[in-house]
Amino acid sequence: MTWHVLGAGSLGGLWATRLFRAGVPLRLILRSPQRLEDYHNAGGLALSETGKSCRYPVPAELPDTNTPIERLLVACKAYDAEAAVAEVASRLAAGAEILLLQNGLGSQQAIAERWPDSRCIFISSTEGAYRQDDFGIVHAGQGQNWLGDPLNLEPAPWLAELEQAGIPHAWTDDIMSKLWRKLAINCAINPLSVLHDCRNGALPAHREQLSSLCDELGDLLRACQQADAAFDLEDEVLKVIEATANNYSSMHQDVRNGRRTEVSFLIGQACRVAQQHGVVTPRLATLLEQLQAFLELRGLPAD
């Protein structure tokens, strides 16, 4: 079965190049004729790993190509994901699988509700990757990809293809716990790295702020019946900070490059859910307001 990859950014490109070089049938979906032309002129996707770079001529097409889609990996930003799926929805085969590789929470549920006849598989990734240029990806850090389907616990039958491609992965019966845990970690790290304009490794200098955020996030997770995701949250946040000390967070990189952030699907989502559950989170709310003001001041969307 052919994989269709929607979104040739960092993680989408990382998955696409590894699947392609393993001989897995694959096609990229690029958003416009100009983008497709630029891609062909570049000669494909380049992947840099351990200091070595190789370019892969992954086949590419436009959203309105008329071939059916049976397995769709959605690797675009959370704020673009639903609209991107809508562009190719007419091509989805009966019972198609939609794999959702987005940060935060909210976009996955929206897509699952809108296309209930497809099997939506949620992915929580801790792999590190960034774009060196338009069609060049750097694999910056080993990690894990947790996959799961909240409505169907049976593992997907194609996991062997991920093994074949060297994509680290594990199927989990509780993907929501993984997604909530990652959301909480991102809420503690990303906004502070933006507001303090620093690498992750500088955040322990703001330990009191980190601790109070982790306390509120833990309360929120427990209110959402996600006690496992709340367990030792602050310790995990500090471990992530230490492991990524020399890195800038993804949100910091977006701001630095003048790109829209995923604030609405990270700390914005946390604050909305807290309000729904009646959980008091004044520090999270204040941090969201500060971050939104910061973004507006720089001419970036605050949602």
C-alpha positions as CSV (number, residue, x, y, z in Angstrom):
1,M,0.0,0.0,0.0
2,T,1.3,3.5,-0.9
3,W,2.0,6.0,1.8
4,H,0.9,9.6,1.0
5,V,2.8,12.2,3.1
6,L,1.1,15.6,3.5
7,G,3.6,18.2,4.6
8,A,7.3,18.1,3.6
9,G,8.5,19.9,6.7
10,S,11.0,18.6,9.3
11,L,9.2,15.5,10.7
12,G,7.3,14.8,7.4
13,G,10.5,14.9,5.5
14,L,12.3,12.8,8.1
15,W,9.6,10.0,7.8
16,A,9.4,10.3,4.0
17,T,13.1,9.9,3.3
18,R,13.5,6.9,5.6
19,L,10.5,5.2,4.2
20,F,11.6,5.9,0.6
21,R,15.1,4.6,1.1
22,A,13.7,1.4,2.6
23,G,11.7,0.8,-0.6
24,V,8.3,1.5,0.8
25,P,5.9,2.9,-1.9
26,L,5.5,6.6,-1.1
27,R,4.3,9.9,-2.5
28,L,4.6,13.4,-1.2
29,I,1.7,15.8,-1.6
30,L,2.8,19.4,-2.1
31,R,0.4,22.3,-1.9
32,S,0.8,24.2,-5.2
33,P,2.2,23.9,-8.7
34,Q,5.0,26.3,-7.8
35,R,5.9,24.3,-4.7
36,L,6.0,21.1,-6.9
37,E,8.2,22.8,-9.4
38,D,10.6,24.0,-6.7
39,Y,10.7,20.5,-5.3
40,H,11.6,19.0,-8.7
41,N,14.3,21.7,-9.2
42,A,15.8,20.8,-5.9
43,G,16.0,17.1,-7.0
44,G,14.0,15.7,-4.0
45,L,14.4,15.7,-0.3
46,A,17.8,15.9,1.4
47,L,18.3,14.3,4.8
48,S,21.4,15.0,6.9
49,E,22.2,12.4,9.6
50,T,25.4,12.2,11.6
51,G,27.1,14.8,9.4
52,K,26.3,13.1,6.1
53,S,23.7,14.3,3.7
54,C,21.9,12.4,0.9
55,R,19.1,13.5,-1.4
56,Y,16.2,11.2,-2.2
57,P,13.9,11.7,-5.3
58,V,10.7,10.9,-3.5
59,P,7.8,11.1,-6.0
60,A,5.6,14.1,-5.5
61,E,2.1,15.2,-6.6
62,L,-0.5,17.9,-6.0
63,P,-3.6,17.6,-3.7
64,D,-6.0,17.4,-6.7
65,T,-4.3,14.3,-8.2
66,N,-7.0,11.8,-8.8
67,T,-5.5,8.6,-7.5
68,P,-7.0,7.3,-4.2
69,I,-5.3,7.6,-0.8
70,E,-5.4,4.6,1.5
71,R,-2.8,5.7,4.1
72,L,-2.2,9.4,4.7
73,L,0.5,10.7,7.0
74,V,-0.4,14.3,8.0
75,A,2.8,16.0,9.0
76,C,1.9,19.7,8.7
77,K,1.5,22.1,11.6
78,A,-1.5,21.7,14.0
79,Y,-3.2,24.9,12.7
80,D,-3.0,23.7,9.1
81,A,-3.9,20.0,9.6
82,E,-7.7,20.0,9.3
83,A,-7.7,22.2,6.2
84,A,-4.9,20.1,4.6
85,V,-6.9,16.9,5.0
86,A,-10.0,18.6,3.6
87,E,-8.0,19.4,0.4
88,V,-7.5,15.7,-0.3
89,A,-10.6,14.3,1.4
90,S,-12.3,13.5,-1.9
91,R,-9.4,11.1,-2.6
92,L,-9.7,9.2,0.7
93,A,-10.5,5.5,0.0
94,A,-13.2,3.7,2.1
95,G,-11.6,2.9,5.5
96,A,-8.5,5.0,4.8
97,E,-6.0,5.5,7.6
98,I,-5.0,9.0,8.6
99,L,-1.9,9.2,10.7
100,L,-1.6,12.5,12.7
101,L,1.8,13.8,13.5
102,Q,0.9,17.1,15.2
103,N,2.1,18.9,18.3
104,G,-0.3,19.6,21.1
105,L,-4.0,18.5,21.2
106,G,-7.1,19.6,19.5
107,S,-6.3,19.2,15.8
108,Q,-6.3,15.4,16.1
109,Q,-9.8,15.3,17.6
110,A,-11.2,17.7,15.1
111,I,-10.0,15.5,12.2
112,A,-11.2,12.3,13.8
113,E,-14.7,13.8,14.3
114,R,-14.8,15.3,10.7
115,W,-13.8,12.0,9.0
116,P,-15.3,9.3,11.2
117,D,-15.2,6.7,8.4
118,S,-11.3,6.8,8.4
119,R,-9.2,5.2,11.0
120,C,-7.3,8.1,12.7
121,I,-4.0,7.1,14.4
122,F,-2.4,9.6,16.7
123,I,1.4,9.9,16.9
124,S,3.4,11.5,19.7
125,S,7.0,12.0,18.6
126,T,10.1,12.9,20.5
127,E,12.4,12.8,17.5
128,G,14.4,16.0,16.8
129,A,14.5,17.4,13.3
130,Y,14.6,20.8,11.6
131,R,14.6,22.2,8.1
132,Q,18.0,23.4,6.9
133,D,16.4,24.8,3.8
134,D,13.2,24.4,1.8
135,F,13.7,20.7,1.0
136,G,16.6,19.8,3.3
137,I,16.0,18.2,6.7
138,V,18.5,17.6,9.5
139,H,17.9,14.7,11.9
140,A,18.9,16.4,15.1
141,G,18.1,13.9,17.8
142,Q,17.1,10.3,18.3
143,G,13.7,9.8,20.0
144,Q,10.6,7.7,19.9
145,N,7.3,7.7,18.0
146,W,4.3,6.5,20.0
147,L,1.4,5.4,17.9
148,G,-2.2,4.6,19.0
149,D,-5.8,4.8,18.2
150,P,-8.1,5.8,21.0
151,L,-11.1,4.0,19.4
152,N,-9.3,0.8,18.3
153,L,-6.5,-0.7,20.4
154,E,-5.5,-3.3,17.7
155,P,-2.0,-2.4,16.5
156,A,-1.8,-1.3,12.8
157,P,-0.6,-4.2,10.6
158,W,2.1,-2.1,8.8
159,L,4.4,-1.4,11.8
160,A,6.9,-3.7,10.2
161,E,7.4,-1.1,7.5
162,L,8.5,1.4,10.1
163,E,10.9,-1.2,11.4
164,Q,12.2,-1.7,7.9
165,A,12.7,2.0,7.5
166,G,14.5,2.4,10.8
167,I,11.8,4.7,12.3
168,P,11.8,4.1,16.1
169,H,8.2,3.4,17.1
170,A,6.0,1.7,19.6
171,W,2.2,1.0,19.7
172,T,0.5,2.1,22.8
173,D,-3.0,1.3,24.2
174,D,-3.0,4.8,25.8
175,I,-1.9,7.3,23.2
176,M,-3.8,10.1,25.0
177,S,-1.5,9.7,28.0
178,K,1.5,10.2,25.8
179,L,0.0,13.2,24.0
180,W,-1.0,14.8,27.3
181,R,2.4,14.2,28.8
182,K,4.1,15.8,25.8
183,L,1.7,18.7,25.8
184,A,2.5,19.4,29.4
185,I,6.2,19.3,28.9
186,N,5.9,21.6,25.9
187,C,3.7,24.0,27.9
188,A,6.4,24.2,30.6
189,I,9.3,24.7,28.2
190,N,8.3,26.4,25.0
191,P,6.6,29.6,26.2
192,L,9.3,30.3,28.7
193,S,12.0,29.8,26.1
194,V,10.3,32.4,23.9
195,L,9.6,35.0,26.6
196,H,13.2,34.6,28.0
197,D,14.7,34.4,24.5
198,C,16.9,31.5,25.5
199,R,18.0,28.0,24.7
200,N,16.4,25.2,26.7
201,G,19.5,24.9,28.9
202,A,19.0,28.4,30.4
203,L,15.5,27.6,31.8
204,P,16.7,26.2,35.2
205,A,17.6,29.8,36.0
206,H,13.8,30.3,36.2
207,R,13.2,27.2,38.4
208,E,10.5,28.8,40.6
209,Q,8.4,29.7,37.5
210,L,9.0,26.2,36.0
211,S,7.9,24.5,39.3
212,S,4.7,26.5,39.6
213,L,3.8,25.8,36.0
214,C,4.4,22.0,36.5
215,D,2.2,22.1,39.6
216,E,-0.7,23.6,37.7
217,L,-0.2,21.3,34.7
218,G,-0.2,18.3,37.0
219,D,-3.5,19.4,38.5
220,L,-4.9,19.8,35.0
221,L,-3.8,16.3,34.0
222,R,-5.3,14.7,37.0
223,A,-8.6,16.5,36.4
224,C,-8.5,15.0,32.9
225,Q,-8.1,11.5,34.3
226,Q,-4.4,11.5,33.1
227,A,-2.7,10.7,36.4
228,D,0.0,8.7,34.7
229,A,0.9,11.7,32.5
230,A,1.1,13.9,35.7
231,F,3.5,11.5,37.5
232,D,6.9,13.1,38.2
233,L,6.1,15.8,35.6
234,E,8.6,18.4,36.9
235,D,11.4,15.8,37.0
236,E,10.7,14.8,33.4
237,V,10.6,18.5,32.3
238,L,14.1,19.0,33.9
239,K,15.4,15.9,32.2
240,V,14.1,17.1,28.8
241,I,15.7,20.5,29.4
242,E,19.0,18.9,30.3
243,A,18.9,16.5,27.2
244,T,18.1,19.4,24.9
245,A,20.2,22.1,26.6
246,N,21.8,23.4,23.5
247,N,18.6,23.5,21.5
248,Y,16.0,26.2,20.9
249,S,12.5,25.0,21.4
250,S,10.3,24.6,18.3
251,M,8.2,27.6,19.3
252,H,11.3,29.7,19.8
253,Q,12.4,28.7,16.3
254,D,9.0,29.6,14.8
255,V,9.2,33.1,16.4
256,R,12.7,33.7,15.3
257,N,11.8,32.8,11.7
258,G,8.7,34.9,11.8
259,R,6.4,31.9,11.5
260,R,3.0,31.3,13.2
261,T,3.4,29.2,16.4
262,E,1.2,26.4,17.7
263,V,0.3,28.3,20.8
264,S,-3.4,27.6,20.4
265,F,-2.8,23.8,20.4
266,L,-0.3,23.9,23.3
267,I,-0.8,26.3,26.2
268,G,-4.0,27.7,24.7
269,Q,-5.5,24.2,24.6
270,A,-4.3,23.6,28.2
271,C,-6.1,26.8,29.4
272,R,-9.3,25.9,27.6
273,V,-9.5,22.4,29.0
274,A,-8.6,23.8,32.5
275,Q,-11.6,26.2,32.2
276,Q,-13.9,23.3,31.0
277,H,-12.9,21.2,34.1
278,G,-13.0,24.1,36.5
279,V,-9.3,23.8,37.3
280,V,-7.8,27.1,38.5
281,T,-4.5,27.8,36.6
282,P,-3.6,31.4,37.1
283,R,0.1,31.0,36.2
284,L,-0.8,29.2,33.0
285,A,-3.4,31.9,32.1
286,T,-0.9,34.7,32.8
287,L,1.8,33.0,30.8
288,L,-0.6,32.6,27.8
289,E,-1.5,36.3,28.0
290,Q,2.1,37.3,28.1
291,L,2.9,35.0,25.2
292,Q,0.0,36.3,23.1
293,A,1.0,39.9,23.7
294,F,4.6,39.0,22.8
295,L,3.5,37.5,19.5
296,E,1.1,40.4,18.6
297,L,3.9,42.9,19.2
298,R,6.0,41.0,16.6
299,G,3.1,40.9,14.1
300,L,2.6,37.1,14.6
301,P,-0.8,35.4,15.1
302,A,-1.7,35.0,18.7
303,D,-3.8,31.9,18.2
